[in-house]
Amino acid sequence: MLLNERDTDEGLLVSVCDPEDLGETYEADEVSLTVEPEFYDGEEATEGEVVDSLSRCTTANIVGTEAVGLAVEHGFVDEENVLELGGTRHAQLLWL
């Protein structure tokens, strides 16, 4: 998985994606998502590194079957809140 962390004024912003999704555009009904390299490209990360990052973030954007599956498995995202987008999955995480 590709992991990118950014410190913002609002807290830690994390983006995670499966490498094969980088640069792709996915659509379902009125929803379109482009997995922009400028936002999602990052360092190759292990499952443990991604879980650690998601546990520390304020906000996260997660794309890909593996990445979203990991977020669901570890309780960061509820399965019913995952979007299925023409061949991949997308979820957002916001801690309040």
Contacts in CASP RR format, 6 or more apart in sequence:
PFRMAT RR
TARGET T0000
AUTHOR 0000-0000-0000
METHOD contacts of the structure
MODEL  1
MLLNERDTDEGLLVSVCDPEDLGETYEADEVSLTVEPEFYDGEEATEGEV
VDSLSRCTTANIVGTEAVGLAVEHGFVDEENVLELGGTRHAQLLWL
1 16 0 8 1.000
1 17 0 8 1.000
1 18 0 8 1.000
1 19 0 8 1.000
1 44 0 8 1.000
1 45 0 8 1.000
1 47 0 8 1.000
1 50 0 8 1.000
1 66 0 8 1.000
1 67 0 8 1.000
1 70 0 8 1.000
2 16 0 8 1.000
2 17 0 8 1.000
2 18 0 8 1.000
2 19 0 8 1.000
2 22 0 8 1.000
2 40 0 8 1.000
2 41 0 8 1.000
2 42 0 8 1.000
2 43 0 8 1.000
2 44 0 8 1.000
2 45 0 8 1.000
3 14 0 8 1.000
3 15 0 8 1.000
3 16 0 8 1.000
3 42 0 8 1.000
3 43 0 8 1.000
3 44 0 8 1.000
3 45 0 8 1.000
3 49 0 8 1.000
3 50 0 8 1.000
3 53 0 8 1.000
4 14 0 8 1.000
4 15 0 8 1.000
4 16 0 8 1.000
4 39 0 8 1.000
4 40 0 8 1.000
4 41 0 8 1.000
4 42 0 8 1.000
4 43 0 8 1.000
5 12 0 8 1.000
5 13 0 8 1.000
5 14 0 8 1.000
5 53 0 8 1.000
5 57 0 8 1.000
6 12 0 8 1.000
6 13 0 8 1.000
6 14 0 8 1.000
6 15 0 8 1.000
7 13 0 8 1.000
8 58 0 8 1.000
10 58 0 8 1.000
10 59 0 8 1.000
11 57 0 8 1.000
11 58 0 8 1.000
11 59 0 8 1.000
12 53 0 8 1.000
12 56 0 8 1.000
12 57 0 8 1.000
12 58 0 8 1.000
12 59 0 8 1.000
13 57 0 8 1.000
13 58 0 8 1.000
13 59 0 8 1.000
13 60 0 8 1.000
14 53 0 8 1.000
14 54 0 8 1.000
14 57 0 8 1.000
14 59 0 8 1.000
14 60 0 8 1.000
14 61 0 8 1.000
14 93 0 8 1.000
15 39 0 8 1.000
15 40 0 8 1.000
15 42 0 8 1.000
15 60 0 8 1.000
15 61 0 8 1.000
15 62 0 8 1.000
16 40 0 8 1.000
16 45 0 8 1.000
16 50 0 8 1.000
16 53 0 8 1.000
16 54 0 8 1.000
16 60 0 8 1.000
16 61 0 8 1.000
16 62 0 8 1.000
16 63 0 8 1.000
16 67 0 8 1.000
16 71 0 8 1.000
17 35 0 8 1.000
17 40 0 8 1.000
17 62 0 8 1.000
17 63 0 8 1.000
17 64 0 8 1.000
17 67 0 8 1.000
18 63 0 8 1.000
18 64 0 8 1.000
18 65 0 8 1.000
18 66 0 8 1.000
18 67 0 8 1.000
18 88 0 8 1.000
19 44 0 8 1.000
21 35 0 8 1.000
21 40 0 8 1.000
21 63 0 8 1.000
21 64 0 8 1.000
21 88 0 8 1.000
22 35 0 8 1.000
22 37 0 8 1.000
22 40 0 8 1.000
22 41 0 8 1.000
23 34 0 8 1.000
23 35 0 8 1.000
23 36 0 8 1.000
23 37 0 8 1.000
23 40 0 8 1.000
24 34 0 8 1.000
24 35 0 8 1.000
24 88 0 8 1.000
25 32 0 8 1.000
25 33 0 8 1.000
25 34 0 8 1.000
25 35 0 8 1.000
26 32 0 8 1.000
26 33 0 8 1.000
26 34 0 8 1.000
26 35 0 8 1.000
26 85 0 8 1.000
26 86 0 8 1.000
26 87 0 8 1.000
26 88 0 8 1.000
26 90 0 8 1.000
27 33 0 8 1.000
27 85 0 8 1.000
27 86 0 8 1.000
28 83 0 8 1.000
28 84 0 8 1.000
28 85 0 8 1.000
28 86 0 8 1.000
31 83 0 8 1.000
31 85 0 8 1.000
33 63 0 8 1.000
33 83 0 8 1.000
33 85 0 8 1.000
33 90 0 8 1.000
35 63 0 8 1.000
39 61 0 8 1.000
40 61 0 8 1.000
40 63 0 8 1.000
45 53 0 8 1.000
47 70 0 8 1.000
50 67 0 8 1.000
50 70 0 8 1.000
51 70 0 8 1.000
51 74 0 8 1.000
53 60 0 8 1.000
54 60 0 8 1.000
54 62 0 8 1.000
54 71 0 8 1.000
54 74 0 8 1.000
54 76 0 8 1.000
54 93 0 8 1.000
55 76 0 8 1.000
57 93 0 8 1.000
57 95 0 8 1.000
58 94 0 8 1.000
58 95 0 8 1.000
59 92 0 8 1.000
59 93 0 8 1.000
59 94 0 8 1.000
59 95 0 8 1.000
60 71 0 8 1.000
60 76 0 8 1.000
60 92 0 8 1.000
60 93 0 8 1.000
60 94 0 8 1.000
61 90 0 8 1.000
61 92 0 8 1.000
61 93 0 8 1.000
62 68 0 8 1.000
62 71 0 8 1.000
62 77 0 8 1.000
62 90 0 8 1.000
62 91 0 8 1.000
62 92 0 8 1.000
62 93 0 8 1.000
63 88 0 8 1.000
63 89 0 8 1.000
63 90 0 8 1.000
64 88 0 8 1.000
64 89 0 8 1.000
64 90 0 8 1.000
65 88 0 8 1.000
65 89 0 8 1.000
68 77 0 8 1.000
68 82 0 8 1.000
68 89 0 8 1.000
68 90 0 8 1.000
68 91 0 8 1.000
69 89 0 8 1.000
71 77 0 8 1.000
71 91 0 8 1.000
71 93 0 8 1.000
72 78 0 8 1.000
72 79 0 8 1.000
72 82 0 8 1.000
72 91 0 8 1.000
76 93 0 8 1.000
77 91 0 8 1.000
77 93 0 8 1.000
81 91 0 8 1.000
82 89 0 8 1.000
82 90 0 8 1.000
82 91 0 8 1.000
83 89 0 8 1.000
83 90 0 8 1.000
83 91 0 8 1.000
END
